[in-house]
Amino acid sequence: MRGRTSSSLSNLILKITGAVCMIAGLATVWLPIPTGLILMVIGLTLLIASSPTIAAWARLLRQRNKGLDEKLIRAEPYLPKQMQRVLAKTKPNRTKLDPATRGAASAPAHKASNAPSLPVSASGQAEAS
């Protein structure tokens, strides 16, 4: 039972530290030194690592915002290993929700017109020969 109590305590400490980092990051994001952004990234990483709810929220955010997901994928090789593991928890499953991949096989292909093309004059009207 002791292991579970220490796990709960460390989880609580991670959540509190993450929340403090997020608040401090929000308070200092307007400073010319980029400490606010760094603190927010550290805080969010700690919160994702300690809370399945926040990890699910981050996954949903990445699913809905493809640009954010692409930026995180590009940044992943440059992050420390611990942050890479936490970030891996939030990778979206695009095959289920992405309409582009879901409907690609069932979408009908547009048929090309077999009508011959006519030359177009300068006025924009087709000329018949």
Secondary structure, 3 states (H helix, E strand, C coil): CHHHHHHHHHHHHHHHHHHHHHHHHHHHCCCCCCHHHHHHHHHHHHHHHHCHHHHHHHHHHHHHCHHHHHHHHHHHHHCCHHHHHHHHCCCCCHHHHCHHHHCCCCCCCCCCCCCCCCCECCCCCECCC
